[in-house]
Amino acid sequence: MNIKTDWFSSWFNTPFYHILYKNRNDKDAQFFMRNITSFLKLPTTAHIVDLPCGKGRHSVYLNSLGYTVTGGDLSENSIIHAQQFENETLKFEVWDMRKPYENKYDAIFNLFTSFGYFEDDKEDILILQNMKNGLKEDGTLVLDFLNVEKVKNTLVKNEIKSIDSIDFHINREIKDGFILKHISFTFEEKEYSFTERVKFLDLEKMQSYFEKVDLKITNIFGNYALDSFDKETSDRLILIAK
Ligand SMILES: C[S@@+](CC[C@H](N)C(=O)[O-])C[C@H]1O[C@@H](n2cnc3c(N)ncnc32)[C@H](O)[C@@H]1O
């Protein structure tokens, strides 16, 4: 695989990605982190890996709750930004989740649809295998994905989002087993276009992935309040595994 040409290594590393998503709800993210850490009864002695961490919003908050946190992301720009928040118990590093982990952790968090980017199922499964190998004996994986069924039933095909004087033209479609989000805009007289591509991974397909790497799913939640998952109505598909 050529990292330079993968959509996720270019788009997520641009300032435009951060502009488009600047209004995402960090309060929800913090609410989720409080709920999940108390549900897991995770002691503050735990070392959590947040991978991929983006600019570190979950990592910084988890660290403020008392946890030792390592945040990793493929995007060098995001990691450089996150490193300003580092302290003794909070570290950030450029980290490709396709690579095996060098240490073992109490918990690994994969948050906000940071999975299913690859064409070949084998690569998604390899990432899960790496996560499993990176967990201590009693460690926990939290994988927070979108609920593809709800996305399909509520798909907004076309929309324009105007943020920081940029008009982002967004076109969504579901094609060949992927949810595609085409984003085009003009900035300083130059035209840009990117496509986000996430695999249409429903609960059954996720379960088959987890089985393949022998990760046992212990809980399935449908939102950040940790209500039960419902295929038709849930916003998220949140899997907890050991
Ligand atoms: C949707 S964002 C979510 C980031 C973060 N969890 C958050 O909630 O802000 C997905 C992230 O995955 C990162 N990413 C994509 N492919 C990766 C890879 N192979 N290894 C590590 N990070 C990757 C991107 O750079 C991007 O920051």
The ligand as an SDF file (V2000), in Angstrom:
LIG
                    3D

 27 29  0  0  0  0  0  0  0  0999 V2000
  -12.3120   10.8240   11.7230 C   0  0  0  0  0  0  0  0  0  0  0  0
  -10.7370   11.2470   12.3240 S   0  0  0  0  0  0  0  0  0  0  0  0
  -10.9490   10.9990   14.0470 C   0  0  0  0  0  0  0  0  0  0  0  0
   -9.8040   11.4570   14.8970 C   0  0  0  0  0  0  0  0  0  0  0  0
  -10.0670   11.4550   16.4210 C   0  0  0  0  0  0  0  0  0  0  0  0
  -10.3570   10.1300   16.9320 N   0  0  0  0  0  0  0  0  0  0  0  0
  -11.1490   12.4290   16.7920 C   0  0  0  0  0  0  0  0  0  0  0  0
  -12.2090   11.9970   17.2160 O   0  0  0  0  0  0  0  0  0  0  0  0
  -10.9420   13.6340   16.6420 O   0  0  0  0  0  0  0  0  0  0  0  0
   -9.7580    9.9260   11.7550 C   0  0  0  0  0  0  0  0  0  0  0  0
   -8.2750   10.0350   11.9900 C   0  0  0  0  0  0  0  0  0  0  0  0
   -7.6400    8.8340   11.5400 O   0  0  0  0  0  0  0  0  0  0  0  0
   -6.3100    9.1490   11.1730 C   0  0  0  0  0  0  0  0  0  0  0  0
   -5.7690    8.0220   10.4000 N   0  0  0  0  0  0  0  0  0  0  0  0
   -6.1410    7.5970    9.1670 C   0  0  0  0  0  0  0  0  0  0  0  0
   -5.4590    6.5090    8.8230 N   0  0  0  0  0  0  0  0  0  0  0  0
   -4.6150    6.2270    9.8520 C   0  0  0  0  0  0  0  0  0  0  0  0
   -3.6440    5.2140   10.0800 C   0  0  0  0  0  0  0  0  0  0  0  0
   -3.3900    4.2830    9.1550 N   0  0  0  0  0  0  0  0  0  0  0  0
   -2.9850    5.2090   11.2520 N   0  0  0  0  0  0  0  0  0  0  0  0
   -3.2260    6.1530   12.1910 C   0  0  0  0  0  0  0  0  0  0  0  0
   -4.1190    7.1540   12.0080 N   0  0  0  0  0  0  0  0  0  0  0  0
   -4.8200    7.1850   10.8600 C   0  0  0  0  0  0  0  0  0  0  0  0
   -6.4860   10.4550   10.4280 C   0  0  0  0  0  0  0  0  0  0  0  0
   -5.2930   11.1670   10.2900 O   0  0  0  0  0  0  0  0  0  0  0  0
   -7.5460   11.1730   11.2850 C   0  0  0  0  0  0  0  0  0  0  0  0
   -6.9460   12.0070   12.2390 O   0  0  0  0  0  0  0  0  0  0  0  0
  1  2  1  0
  2  3  1  0
  2 10  1  0
  3  4  1  0
  4  5  1  0
  5  6  1  0
  5  7  1  0
  7  8  2  0
  7  9  1  0
 10 11  1  0
 11 12  1  0
 11 26  1  0
 12 13  1  0
 13 14  1  0
 13 24  1  0
 14 15  1  0
 14 23  1  0
 15 16  2  0
 16 17  1  0
 17 18  1  0
 17 23  2  0
 18 19  1  0
 18 20  2  0
 20 21  1  0
 21 22  2  0
 22 23  1  0
 24 25  1  0
 24 26  1  0
 26 27  1  0
M  CHG  2   2   1   9  -1
M  END
$$$$
